[in-house]
Amino acid sequence: MPTLIVFILLLASSVSASDSKVSQDARSPTESYFMWLWHSRLYLYSAAALVFGLWFLLKKKSVSKDSSKEENDKADKAPKKNDRETKEVHVSGVKIFYGSQTGTAKGFANELSEEVKALGLPAEVIDMKDYDPDDQLADECISKSVCVFLVATYTDGQPTENAEWFCKWLEEASTDFRYGKTYLKGLRYAVFGLGNSVYVGHYNTVCKNVDKWLWMLSGRRIMTRGEGDCNVVKSLNGSIQADFLAWKVKFLNRLKTLAKGEKKSCSGKCKTEGSCKNKRKERQEEEKKTSPQNNSSEDDLVESSSDEDESGLPDEKKTVLDVEDLGNIMNSVKKAKSKEESQRDGQMVKLSKLNGVQKIEDEGERREMITPALREALTKQGYKLIGSHSGVKLCRWTKSMLRGRGGCYKHTFYGIESHRCMETTPSLACANKCVFCWRHHTNPVGTEWRWKMDPAEKILEDALEKHQNMIRQFRGVPGVKPDRYEEGLAVKHCALSLVGEPIMYPEINNFIRLLHHHQISSFLVTNAQFPQEIRSLVPVTQLYVSVDASTQDSLKKIDRPLFKDFWPRFLDSLKALGEKKQRTVYRLTLVKSWNVEEMQAYSELIALGQPDFIEVKGVTYCGESSASSLTMANVPWHQEVVTFVQQLADMLPEYEIACEHEHSNCLLIAHTKFKVDGEWWTWIDYERFQELVQAYDESGGQQTFSALDYVAKTPSWALFGAQEQGFDPAETRFQRRNKSKDISGC
């Protein structure tokens, strides 16, 4: 390029020189110069263009060098970014829980811990008896840790002694609506069981249950459950040690994958319609699952853990036939053979025109109330069944007060010691099918007693034994106070409000007398459908009537009673309550958009029965059910309940708001006769009550007593408007993490 420019300039100069020689004599120097420029203009233009082109090429090379330098700089920075990505923690550590009786599981736990540490990951070995799942297990959902459960199956398919409490809590939480189905969402876990296939009916039962319960609470299983067999004849690898070794290798490989970070699987919503590897894998897995040759334990687990089949809340059609639904099938039942009738669940009875039930004359024909399907459903819900029609269950407030975490609203309102309270019922049957039923209508229904009957002495004896056995399971549990544990073994109160209608039990008076004979106070709840039974009831410490609605239409919609004359029965029951001399209570359950607007009607019902106290509580949502349309939208906020109670109290000249238990979303309206010299006396002197009821019984009912004869002063922290809002300052408040649902209730 420079050579070309020089050549052009020389050519231009030679031409201009010849021209100048020709005309230099004829023109002046200035004219000669301009003439030279004019004649050389073509060459000058060409030279300028070449110079500009050369400058442009040099500039372009400079820009390309700068861009390549920037790219090199970016390339140098890229590895640093990748370094940060590799440093992102996907697994913070491994927590290895063991339930061991002879030390085998503990040895496996220590062995696995060393292997995990060799991978560069923290590992912790935890004895299940030293771990409080109620306080700590939910935290594992967000800690990015992996939990391993090495659990042995002990005698009769039960957990080992050190794992007994952990498994008990896990079982109850998996079926307790207060925790919710997503309570352990985010928890990554693996399970290995230690069992012996010689025990055919109990082989690795504990590990299967732990796996199922974690899965029911939305825990994420990172690999298939492992099952070790001490029976060398049937062990897959020749011994339980070899079984564990094979499972351990798989677990460590899986752990390495998790530590590197898993790629997100295809959601199935690909933009292109081409083949998808993940879809093909999913189809292959589905084909394996549906294949009759595939009998993997994990598939069995998922199938047996479905909400419909194993949740303990089956549809009514699957478990119990209601009396009101039998009309359409009675014709076919009458034609059935006697052998077929004997195989039915005991719900088939003759119909009458009055209330749909005719009492069976022959006592020998009576069936047991608890059918096999009902027994299975209630057992899964945590009930300890007694005989053929009774049950007992440990209240969550009992567990709470054993740990010093506060009692129920009865503790705040009436001075009950929640850890010494037994919740039971002598009748699982009920005459209503309330929309907010805690048990989703798994209990039987009926309008009169038509089943076999167990004696009251046997029911109370078994109830006390089963309750004490449940309390004993808390011995040594983290957080349980030793003095509370010892006190809890001695039952002092009995809440006859578990489920069903206790007043239906024909020997209810004998049962109450037995309670008082054992120095146990009685708190009985009835659904106001049996007025004659209320009138004939012997004195109880406190008698409740559930007033779930104040008008006939709303009561029918909420309680869904079986009696056709339910409203006259309801009103007559309130009148019968007003005739009682001992403590009486209206229990109002507020259901938003259902019964909170009936203020005037409520005040009229209160005037009818003149109760000593009125408990107003927001409904507790107990999960989805095909038998109820209730949702969380129907649960009122505590402030909404407070507003309702204030408006209702203003309409009642002889009543005032006395107490509040914010944690249960509950308030107490009391008759002003319990306000002495400006101070409330809503608590109960239980020793004085026992003296009075003993004198009543010994005199054959001649020596009567009233509600004011066994009152005690209410502490300041329990009063409405107190800073504590009904929480005993002697207790320690505990807030559960991710409390997505109302877990109050009692």
Sequence and secondary structure as in RCSB ss.txt:
>XXXX:A:sequence
MPTLIVFILLLASSVSASDSKVSQDARSPTESYFMWLWHSRLYLYSAAALVFGLWFLLKKKSVSKDSSKEENDKA
DKAPKKNDRETKEVHVSGVKIFYGSQTGTAKGFANELSEEVKALGLPAEVIDMKDYDPDDQLADECISKSVCVFL
VATYTDGQPTENAEWFCKWLEEASTDFRYGKTYLKGLRYAVFGLGNSVYVGHYNTVCKNVDKWLWMLSGRRIMTR
GEGDCNVVKSLNGSIQADFLAWKVKFLNRLKTLAKGEKKSCSGKCKTEGSCKNKRKERQEEEKKTSPQNNSSEDD
LVESSSDEDESGLPDEKKTVLDVEDLGNIMNSVKKAKSKEESQRDGQMVKLSKLNGVQKIEDEGERREMITPALR
EALTKQGYKLIGSHSGVKLCRWTKSMLRGRGGCYKHTFYGIESHRCMETTPSLACANKCVFCWRHHTNPVGTEWR
WKMDPAEKILEDALEKHQNMIRQFRGVPGVKPDRYEEGLAVKHCALSLVGEPIMYPEINNFIRLLHHHQISSFLV
TNAQFPQEIRSLVPVTQLYVSVDASTQDSLKKIDRPLFKDFWPRFLDSLKALGEKKQRTVYRLTLVKSWNVEEMQ
AYSELIALGQPDFIEVKGVTYCGESSASSLTMANVPWHQEVVTFVQQLADMLPEYEIACEHEHSNCLLIAHTKFK
VDGEWWTWIDYERFQELVQAYDESGGQQTFSALDYVAKTPSWALFGAQEQGFDPAETRFQRRNKSKDISGC
>XXXX:A:secstr
 HHHHHHHHHHHHHHHHHHHHHHTTTS HHHHHHHHHHHTHHHHHHHHHHHHHHHHHHHHHHHHHHHHHHHHHHH
HHHHHHHHHHHHS S  EEEEEEE SSSHHHHHHHHHHHHHHHTT  EEEEEGGG  HHHHGGGGGTTTEEEEEE
EEB GGG B GGGHHHHHHHHHHHH TTT TTTTTT EEEEEEEE TTSGGGTTHHHHHHHHHHHHTT EE S  
EEEES TTT SSSSHHHHHHHHHHHHHHHHHHHHH       S  SS S  HHHHHHHHHHHHHHSTT   HHHH
HHHHT HHHHSS   HHHH   GGG GGGHHHHHHS HHHHHTS S      TTTS    S GGG B SS HHHH
HHHHHTT EEETTTEEEE  HHHHHHHTTS   HHHHHH   GGGEEEEES   BSB  TT TTTT S B SS  
B    HHHHHHHHHHHHHHHHHTTTT TT  HHHHHHHTS  EEEE SSS GGGSTTHHHHHHHHHHTT EEEEE
E S  HHHHHT    SEEEEE   SSHHHHHHHH BS TTHHHHHHHHHHHHHT  SEEEEEEEE TTTTTT HH
HHHHHHHHH  SEEEEEE      BTTB   GGGS  HHHHHHHHHHHHHT TTEEEEEEEGGGTEEEEEEGGGE
ETTEE  EE HHHHHHHHHHHHHTTT S   GGGGEE   GGGBTT TTTT  TTS     TT  S     
